């Protein structure tokens, strides 16, 4: 497995003959979306880990293994996200350039957040979505505003 910077790998992939599209494989959907944007009009990358699957312990399907075998370039986040993929790249895509995006120049890794508090989506124990929707309807339906206000939140 050859390790290249993202720019060098994309240049390598796109430098083939005008007739042959580069064979690019990506690990997860966000990386796939980025590669697809860059490759627009030239080719389409293959996605290894389907959306919704856990990238941490994924088991390759035969079609995904075949995509790695065909790959000229593999873009992946890195072993911290997909620890099993490095071995698969070595075994199946040995001649491909592998770009570990986690280690790419200019990537700033943020510290792992544990025990952080996040702003929950709360309503003080009550679901006031209906009340907010009704208030908005009263405000915009001037003909029936008095009737809606008389119901006072009762939808029946």
Buried (B, 14 or more C-beta within 10 A) or exposed (E): BEEBBBEBBBEBBBEBEEEEBBBBBBBBBEBBEBBBEBBEEEBEBBBBBEEEEEBEEBEBEEEBBBBBBBBBBBBBBBBEBBEBBBEBBEEBBEEBBBBBBEEBEEEEEEEEEEEEEEEEEEEEEEEEEEEEEBBEEBEEEEEEEEEBEEEEEEEE
